Amino acid sequence: FPGTDMTLRAAVSVGIDGHGPWSFAGDEESGNASLGLEFNVDQLWTWNVKYNAFFGPVPNSFGNLLKDRDNVSFTVKRTF
């Protein structure tokens, strides 16, 4: 569509070996991912939709608190 810019963003973060360097870090082979789509219409309106997910094994640790935390967000912004 004329005057519309589309941006597709994706990110994945995975623990490869061992535990993370900070306190309460995720376990090995666990991580998070996000996928987002943004439309900028005539540089006035910005429409965003994003999906965020946590994945990996969930042993009895801090990672157990992160299961079932997937979410979808939708944002509309008008610039003056």
LOVEXFI-817317 format. One line per 5 residues: number of its first residue (from 1); their letters; for each residue x, y, z of N, C-alpha, C. Coordinates in steps of 0.1 Angstrom, whole numbers, plus 5000, padded with zeros to 4 digits. Example, Ala and Ser with C-alpha at 12.3 -4.5 7.8 and 13.67 -1.06 7.14 Angstrom:
2
1 = as = 5132,4943,5078,5123,4955,5078,5132,4967,5078 | 5128,4978,5071,5137,4989,5071,5129,5000,5079
***
This chain:
80
1 = fpgtd = 5008,4988,5000,5000,5000,5000,5009,5012,5000 | 5006,5023,4992,5014,5035,4992,5013,5042,5006 | 5025,5046,5010,5026,5054,5023,5027,5045,5035 | 5028,5032,5033,5028,5022,5044,5042,5015,5044 | 5049,5015,5055,5061,5008,5057,5058,4996,5067
6 = mtlra = 5063,4985,5063,5061,4973,5072,5075,4968,5077 | 5075,4964,5089,5088,4959,5095,5084,4946,5102 | 5092,4935,5100,5091,4922,5106,5103,4920,5115 | 5101,4918,5128,5112,4916,5137,5111,4902,5144 | 5122,4896,5145,5123,4883,5152,5135,4882,5160
11 = avsvg = 5134,4875,5172,5145,4873,5181,5144,4860,5188 | 5155,4853,5190,5156,4841,5198,5168,4841,5207 | 5166,4838,5219,5176,4837,5229,5176,4823,5236 | 5187,4816,5235,5188,4802,5240,5200,4800,5248 | 5199,4794,5260,5210,4790,5268,5217,4777,5262
16 = idghg = 5229,4778,5257,5235,4767,5250,5242,4757,5260 | 5250,4762,5270,5257,4753,5279,5257,4759,5293 | 5252,4751,5302,5253,4756,5316,5242,4766,5319 | 5245,4774,5329,5235,4784,5334,5239,4798,5330 | 5230,4807,5331,5233,4821,5327,5242,4827,5338
21 = pwsfa = 5248,4839,5334,5258,4845,5343,5252,4853,5355 | 5239,4855,5355,5233,4863,5366,5225,4854,5375 | 5221,4860,5387,5213,4852,5396,5199,4849,5390 | 5194,4837,5393,5181,4832,5388,5181,4832,5373 | 5192,4829,5366,5192,4828,5352,5186,4815,5347
26 = gdees = 5182,4815,5335,5175,4803,5329,5184,4791,5328 | 5178,4780,5327,5186,4767,5326,5191,4765,5312 | 5199,4755,5311,5205,4751,5298,5193,4747,5289 | 5194,4750,5276,5185,4746,5265,5171,4753,5267 | 5170,4763,5276,5158,4771,5276,5160,4785,5271
31 = gnasl = 5150,4792,5268,5152,4805,5262,5138,4812,5260 | 5139,4823,5252,5127,4830,5248,5128,4834,5234 | 5116,4837,5228,5116,4841,5214,5105,4851,5212 | 5106,4860,5202,5096,4870,5200,5095,4872,5185 | 5083,4875,5180,5081,4878,5166,5071,4890,5166
36 = glefn = 5075,4900,5158,5067,4912,5158,5065,4917,5144 | 5053,4923,5142,5050,4929,5129,5046,4944,5131 | 5052,4953,5124,5048,4967,5126,5045,4974,5113 | 5034,4982,5113,5030,4989,5101,5031,5004,5105 | 5037,5012,5097,5038,5027,5099,5031,5033,5087
41 = vdqlw = 5019,5039,5089,5011,5044,5079,5012,5059,5078 | 5018,5064,5067,5020,5078,5064,5027,5085,5075 | 5035,5078,5083,5043,5084,5094,5034,5091,5104 | 5022,5087,5105,5012,5092,5115,5008,5081,5124 | 5004,5070,5119,4999,5058,5127,5009,5047,5127
46 = twnvk = 5011,5041,5138,5020,5030,5140,5012,5019,5146 | 5011,5007,5140,5004,4995,5144,5014,4984,5147 | 5014,4979,5159,5023,4968,5163,5015,4956,5168 | 5020,4944,5164,5015,4932,5170,5027,4923,5173 | 5028,4918,5185,5040,4910,5189,5036,4898,5196
51 = ynaff = 5043,4887,5194,5041,4874,5201,5054,4871,5209 | 5054,4868,5221,5065,4865,5230,5063,4851,5236 | 5073,4843,5236,5072,4830,5242,5085,4826,5250 | 5083,4817,5259,5093,4811,5267,5093,4796,5263 | 5105,4790,5261,5105,4776,5258,5117,4768,5264
56 = gpvpn = 5116,4755,5264,5127,4747,5269,5122,4738,5281 | 5131,4730,5286,5127,4721,5297,5124,4730,5309 | 5115,4725,5318,5111,4732,5329,5113,4723,5342 | 5126,4722,5347,5128,4715,5359,5123,4722,5371 | 5125,4717,5383,5121,4723,5395,5131,4734,5399
61 = sfgnl = 5130,4745,5392,5139,4756,5394,5132,4769,5391 | 5140,4780,5390,5134,4793,5387,5127,4793,5373 | 5132,4785,5364,5125,4783,5351,5111,4778,5352 | 5108,4771,5362,5094,4766,5364,5084,4777,5365 | 5089,4789,5370,5080,4801,5372,5077,4807,5358
66 = lkdrd = 5085,4804,5348,5083,4810,5335,5074,4803,5325 | 5070,4791,5329,5062,4783,5319,5048,4790,5318 | 5042,4788,5307,5029,4794,5304,5029,4809,5305 | 5040,4815,5300,5041,4830,5300,5040,4836,5286 | 5036,4828,5276,5035,4833,5263,5024,4844,5262
71 = nvsft = 5026,4854,5254,5016,4865,5253,5017,4871,5239 | 5006,4878,5236,5004,4885,5224,5001,4900,5228 | 5007,4909,5222,5004,4923,5225,5001,4931,5212 | 4992,4941,5213,4988,4949,5202,4988,4963,5206 | 4995,4972,5198,4996,4986,5201,4993,4995,5189
76 = vkrtf = 4986,5005,5191,4983,5015,5181,4988,5029,5186 | 4996,5036,5178,5001,5049,5182,4999,5059,5171 | 4994,5071,5175,4992,5082,5166,5002,5093,5169 | 5009,5098,5159,5019,5109,5161,5013,5122,5156 | 5015,5132,5163,5010,5146,5159,5021,5154,5154
***
